[in-house]
Amino acid sequence: MPQVTEQASAVRNGFADFLDDARTRPRYLKRRKSHYVLMTSDDFDRLVSEDIDVKTVADDDGGHYTESRALPDVIGFGATREDALRSFEEGAVSFAYEYYDNYALYSASPGRSGQAALITKILSHNERFGSIADLIKVS
């Protein structure tokens, strides 16, 4: 069976070509003891098909808040349902960047490790489109 993993030293001089090829299929790279997978963000989004299911709830004061199993610590609040969803979106993006800044800690935490793929998808989507609104599915 042929190897698909290339050594970093072999890729170094042709790195642009290596990345160009990653547009059509995932590429595998080994540096020291670590292995890396490089692929386009579109391919990654297809692999991580999970969207963010969000439920809006009216509170006793006439306002609204959100609930999400995927991101239980992120709660959006607002006077209207749309305000609460907008608040949730902002909170989810903010949390994703916090997670990224503390990746070594969060990705190893039992309560947060399962969020790593979704967090990566949120960051990728926000970096490309400036919004994650189309990842949010309201139920």
N, C-alpha and C positions, 0 to 999 in steps of 0.2 A: 504494500500500500504506500503510495507516495506521501511525502511530508508536505504539509502546507505551511508550517511554521518556519519563518526565516529568522536568522540571527540579525540582531540590530546592526552589527558591524557590516554585514553584507548589504543591508538596506540603505545604509548611511549615504552612499554616493548617488543612489537612484531613488531618493526619498520621494521626490515629486512623482515619479512614475509609479512608485508603490502606492501613493495616495490616489493617483488617477485610477489605478486598478481597483482600489477600494470603493470606487463609485459603482462598480458592476458586481462585486462580490465581497464578502468580508475578507479581510487580510489578517494574518496572524503573525505576531512578532514576539521574539524572545529576547529579553535583555537581562543579563545576569540570571537570577532565579525566577524572574517574573515573566508571565506570558500576557500578551495584550491582544485584544481583538479590535480592529479598526473597521468601521463601516459608516455609511452615510447616516445622517440623522433620520432620513426618511425610512431607511431599512430598519433602524432601531425602533422607530414609532410603530412599524408594522409588527415587529417582534413583541413589543410591549403593547398589547392591544387594550389594556385596561384604561378606561376613562375614569373620570371622577364623578361618581354618583353622589348627588347632593339633594337633600330633601329640605324644603322650606317649611317653617312652622310659624304660625301666628301666635304671638304671646298675649298675655292678659292685658297688656297696655295698648294693644293695637299695632304694635311693631312686629317685625319679623326677624327670625334668626334661621341659621342653617345647621344641618347635621350631615356628617359624611363619615361613613365607615372607613373609607380609604385614608382620610386625614381627620381623625377624631378630635385632634387638638385645635383644628382651625375652625373657628365659628364666625360666620358673618352676621352682622347686625345691621338693621336699617328700618326706617319708617315704612318702607314698602318692600315687597318681595324682591324687586329689581335692585334696590339699594342693598339688601342683605346678600344677594348673589354677587353684586359688584364688590362688596366688602369681603366676601368669602374668596373671590378670585384674588384680590390684593393680598389677603392673608396667606393664601396657598403659595403664591409666588414668593412672598417674604419668607415663609417657612422653608421653601425649597432652597433659597439662597443661604439661609441659616444652616440648614442640613449640610449643604455643600461645603460651607466654611468649616464645619465640624464633622466632616465626613468620616474620619477614622473613628470617632466616638459614636456618632449616630448609627452608622451602618453596622456596628458591632453590638449595639444595644438590643436586647431581646424585644422590646416594645417598638423599635423603630427599624430594625434591620429589614423587615419585609417591605418597607416603603422605598427602598433604594432604587428600584427600577422605575417606579412612578415618579419619584423625585427627579431622576435623570430625565425622564420624558418631559416633565414640567419645565425644567431648565432648558432643555433643547428647544422645546416649542416656544417658550418665552423669548429666548435669545434670537430665534429666527423670525417670529411674527409679532413680538411685542405684546402678546396676549395669550392667555390660555382659555379664553371663553369657549372655544370650540371643543375643548377637552371635557368641559363640564356638562354632565347630563342631569337634568333636573327631573326628579320623580315626584 
